[in-house]
């Protein structure tokens, strides 16, 4: 009996040594995300907007290039961006709008939420399954950034440390990033004018 008790004690200590804190899990996730993002990122961004309802957007990004696809008010919208120019195709009107990219539009700001997640937040593991960790992030009282959401919920896959989803609420809009995978080709995120030769072009770029 004494040997059995010693075995259980050693086993418990081994398991405790293997246990990871929420901070360690999120740091590992951020490191792996940064490495894999170089291969290109694909994810679904789901937004729930009061009165307007729910909208799903598929986002592809590779370096400074991006493509976003969404359905809104009966129209399929596709938006390409190379950091300098933005092309928006509206299938309902068969219209192609060309505009200067805004200073921040070429940056993958939403995806950056997966990096350094624990900075400015009190984080804790709320649930754990054989496949995933469910981590809650609450904005720290010492966090000076007014634009940071008050809380976030993140699901991280065990084994790979890949993010499964991130949910938060910003300015009354609930946002969830999910269906995250890696691997995008340049063709997938580069606008090809030959495919939209019949579209009406509206050029809103600055003349300078």
Secondary structure as GFF3:
##gff-version 3
##sequence-region A 1 208
A	DSSP	alpha_helix	2	18	.	.	.	ID=ss1
A	DSSP	alpha_helix	22	37	.	.	.	ID=ss2
A	DSSP	beta_strand	41	49	.	.	.	ID=ss3
A	DSSP	beta_strand	53	62	.	.	.	ID=ss4
A	DSSP	beta_strand	65	72	.	.	.	ID=ss5
A	DSSP	beta_strand	75	81	.	.	.	ID=ss6
A	DSSP	beta_strand	85	90	.	.	.	ID=ss7
A	DSSP	beta_strand	95	100	.	.	.	ID=ss8
A	DSSP	three_ten_helix	111	114	.	.	.	ID=ss9
A	DSSP	beta_strand	121	128	.	.	.	ID=ss10
A	DSSP	beta_strand	132	139	.	.	.	ID=ss11
A	DSSP	beta_strand	151	157	.	.	.	ID=ss12
A	DSSP	beta_strand	163	170	.	.	.	ID=ss13
A	DSSP	beta_strand	173	182	.	.	.	ID=ss14
A	DSSP	three_ten_helix	186	189	.	.	.	ID=ss15
A	DSSP	three_ten_helix	193	196	.	.	.	ID=ss16
A	DSSP	beta_strand	200	203	.	.	.	ID=ss17
###
